[in-house]
Amino acid sequence: MDREQEAMQLLGFFGVIKESTKLIFTWRKIFSQITLALILPFYFTILAHTKISNFLMAKIQLDQRALDHAIAGTPRYEMLSNLVISDIIELRLSTAAYFILVLIFSLLSTSTVVYTIACVYTSRPITFGRAMSIVPKVWKRLVVTFFLGFLAIFVYLISIAVTTLICFLLFQPLHSPVIRVTLGFVLLILSLFGLVYISVIWHLAGVISVLEDIYGVQAMFKSKNLIKGKLGISIAISLLLAIGSTAIHIVFRIFMASGYGSGFLRFGVAALCFLFLLKLTLLGLVAQTVIYFVCKSHHDENINKSALLLEEYVPLQADDVSLEQVDV
């Protein structure tokens, strides 16, 4: 694959998908290692947390019902009360451990994928060990950007809830259900668009935090400015990944949760769904990094790749050396 700065500017929706797919297949060894070592444990953590949370919630409800029928002040009541408290503590500890593990695997997978593609685009030899070695140098910047993204989405969801409540009170006197449904649908579309927009900026800010010496608010504002001109492509790719992930979860629930089909069929479908989910997640991480280089090229921002060629990692600067030709 020959990819110069002028060629990167011309990449559209299908171009980014094709470029990301080529990168994954051409460098399949290292991306397979990243998937097995980082993305697979990420989803195992989610699956384990779901099972553990469901078990503990059921246990808390069972013990709580028993406590409600016990006589206050009796030894049985005290035992059940302590048991419920213990169950709640276990649930909170497991949830805290879950968030910590998800954050760790998210940071690891993001930083290794981003750095791997940056090295590919600079013709620097890259191995899984070298990609992992970048994590201690960038994790602090990436953590700050990740938490800021979480905060931005949380504040946005709160504002959407308040806006929805206000609109509901304002639309309540309207007697036409068609008008209420139409206004509600418009509000829903605008809310979803805003959520996707924040997510796109957040993901690109994560790439910036790995490759440039900025993070947090600076990375978010840099991402907001960098995405201009390529916003439609970025949103389209984000929606494609979201739709694909939703479709996989729906198929999984139909065959597993609903018990549809034979046991062998359900196992096969579950394995395929899990495999497709891993591939889709990897594609998303690669695509958001490719979009970074596309946006840099679109704005004619040069990238200091001599920093990546150093044995000791140095964050990229925005205005030193232009994109080189890369042979993959």
Helices and strands as residue ranges (DSSP letters): H 5-9, H 13-26, H 28-34, I 35-39, H 40-68, H 75-121, H 128-132, H 135-171, H 177-211, H 217-226, H 231-252, I 253-257, H 263-298, H 306-309
